[in-house]
Every structure is written in structure tokens, then in C-alpha cells.
Amino acid sequence: MNSTRPLVWEVDGKAYSPSGLAKQVFAMATGFPGRGIQGTARMGWVSGDCTFG
């Protein structure tokens, strides 16, 4: 993963920061704004390190 480039979501083709993408996905899924979501706070699932704590 290249952490210097924005994430491009295939659903809408737009570029997002990790937090911006998390907010957009949350808003689309729930109909509520994704306030306070931090896209990189729990990124272990991306790197394969799924140990949270």
C-alpha cells in the first residue's frame, strides 16, 4: 500500500484520505454523517495485523 497517495474508491471513482473514505462509507451505509471517525486509527485489517488492543 502506498501511504502517500489518496485512496480511490471504485464505487464513485473519487480520491479520499483514509478518514474521508471512512466517513463517506459510514454516511452511505447509515444515512448519518460520520463525525469523529478516524480512518487510520484501526488500520490493522489492511496490513494484516488484526491484533487490536
N, C-alpha and C positions, 0 to 999 in steps of 0.2 A: 504494500500500500504506500502510495506517495503522499505523505502528510503535508506537503507544501501546496498541493493543488486542491481546488474545491471538489466536493463530491457532486457528481452529476446524477440526478435521479432519473432513471429511464421512464418513469411514469409521466413526467412532464418535460423532461429534457433540460431542466434548469439546473444551474450550479448553486450549491449551498455550502455553507460552513457546516461542520458536524452538528452544532447546536441548532442552526437554522433548519437543517433537514429533519432533525428530531422533532422540532416544533411543528413543521409542516405535516409530517406523518401523523403526529398526535392530533392536530387540528382536523385533518381529513378523516381520521378514524373515529373521532369522538364528536366533532362539531363544536368543540371548545378550543379556545386559544391555548397553546402550550406554554403558558407562563412558567418560568422557573425551571424549565427543562435544560439540562446541561448535556449536550451531545457527546462530550468526551469524558464525562465523569465515570462511566462504566463501560469502557471500550474493550474489555477482555474478550468478549464474544467475537470481536473482529480479529484479534490477534491469535485467538485460540486458547488464551489463558482464561479459563472460565472459573477461576477461583476468586470469589468476591468476599470481602470481609473487612 
